Amino acid sequence: MSGLSQRIVDFIAQLQPLYTYQHADGYECALSLIDGSLIMPLDESHAEQEEGWVAVFWQGDSRRRSEVPGVHLASQAVLRYVELRGIGHEPVELGIERVRLAERFRHSTGMSLYLEPALV
């Protein structure tokens, strides 16, 4: 799969050490190394316009599945990633890192993350 949903999942999976890649059910997914939740792309090829929805299997449990807008999940993942990587850094450096990641996300997906407006 190479649609918007997959590009969002790929972006999240690159936010290591919070996430990593995981192959599941024939899909390249993102696995949370914090709680074991699995983020799987959804096939939106039938839709008139892709919206980037993803499936989340909370703590990897197939019975606890939610479908959410991938941009919301990616926004939260970026904030947590910057918080983790920013330990010991100045707030301005954290803002620069958020902007850098937001630009990378926009370049990869064509969508904008939901971050503080003053920072992006």
Secondary structure, 3 states (H helix, E strand, C coil): CCCHHHHHHHHHHCCCCCEEEEEECCEEEEEECCCCCEEEECCCCCCCCCCCEEEEEHHHCCCCEEEEEHHHHHHHHHHHHHHHHCCCCCHHHHHHHHHHHHHHHHHHHCCCCCCCHHHC
